[in-house]
Amino acid sequence: DFPMSVLMKIFSRFNEYQADRYSVAANRQYGRFLGDALKKMMRKSKVNLTPHPFHVFLNNSHPPLDDRLKAIRDYYGKYYNERM
């Protein structure tokens, strides 16, 4: 049961990154909106913004905020050839 749950969480994090990429590709402004919305949600939920990578690997179904924002910025730069 535990190994399967870890695999499902890895797959879930992968899907979150894919959804973020879709938002960036759908519209130039969505990357900024998504980043702002994620920051606002994290502030309200008071979640740990820098969890240990091993904890993320075992327990989190979503990537940490910093990793997600970096991925959004990187994909935006590649997709639109400009900095976000």
C-alpha positions as CSV (number, residue, x, y, z in Angstrom):
1,D,0.0,0.0,0.0
2,F,2.7,2.5,1.0
3,P,4.9,2.0,-2.2
4,M,1.8,2.5,-4.3
5,S,0.8,5.7,-2.5
6,V,4.3,7.1,-3.1
7,L,4.0,6.3,-6.9
8,M,0.6,8.0,-7.0
9,K,2.0,11.1,-5.3
10,I,4.8,11.2,-7.9
11,F,2.3,11.0,-10.7
12,S,0.1,13.6,-9.1
13,R,3.0,16.1,-8.8
14,F,3.8,15.4,-12.5
15,N,0.2,16.2,-13.4
16,E,0.4,19.5,-11.4
17,Y,3.4,20.5,-13.5
18,Q,1.7,19.6,-16.7
19,A,-1.4,21.6,-15.7
20,D,0.8,24.6,-15.0
21,R,2.5,24.3,-18.4
22,Y,-0.9,24.1,-20.0
23,S,-2.0,27.4,-18.3
24,V,1.2,29.2,-19.4
25,A,0.8,27.9,-23.0
26,A,-3.0,28.8,-23.1
27,N,-2.4,32.5,-22.6
28,R,0.6,34.8,-22.0
29,Q,-1.0,36.3,-18.8
30,Y,-2.1,33.0,-17.2
31,G,1.4,32.3,-16.0
32,R,1.5,35.5,-14.0
33,F,-2.1,34.9,-12.7
34,L,-1.3,31.4,-11.7
35,G,1.9,32.4,-9.8
36,D,0.0,35.1,-8.0
37,A,-2.9,32.8,-7.1
38,L,-0.6,30.0,-5.8
39,K,1.3,32.5,-3.6
40,K,-2.0,33.8,-2.2
41,M,-3.3,30.3,-1.5
42,M,-0.1,29.3,0.3
43,R,-0.2,32.5,2.4
44,K,-3.7,31.7,3.5
45,S,-3.1,28.1,4.2
46,K,0.1,28.8,6.1
47,V,1.8,25.7,4.6
48,N,5.5,25.0,5.0
49,L,7.0,26.8,1.9
50,T,10.3,24.9,2.1
51,P,9.6,21.3,3.0
52,H,12.4,18.8,3.0
53,P,12.7,17.1,-0.4
54,F,12.4,13.6,1.2
55,H,9.2,14.7,2.9
56,V,7.8,15.9,-0.4
57,F,8.8,12.7,-2.1
58,L,6.9,10.5,0.5
59,N,4.0,12.7,1.4
60,N,3.1,15.6,-0.9
61,S,0.7,15.3,-3.8
62,H,1.6,18.8,-5.0
63,P,5.1,20.2,-5.7
64,P,6.4,22.9,-3.2
65,L,5.6,26.5,-4.1
66,D,9.1,27.5,-4.9
67,D,9.6,24.5,-7.3
68,R,6.3,25.3,-9.0
69,L,7.0,29.0,-9.5
70,K,10.4,28.2,-10.9
71,A,8.9,25.7,-13.3
72,I,6.3,28.2,-14.4
73,R,9.0,30.9,-15.0
74,D,11.2,28.5,-16.9
75,Y,8.5,27.2,-19.1
76,Y,7.2,30.8,-19.7
77,G,10.7,31.8,-20.8
78,K,11.0,28.8,-23.2
79,Y,7.5,29.2,-24.6
80,Y,7.5,32.9,-25.2
81,N,11.2,33.6,-25.4
82,E,11.1,36.3,-22.7
83,R,11.3,36.5,-18.9
84,M,8.2,36.5,-16.8
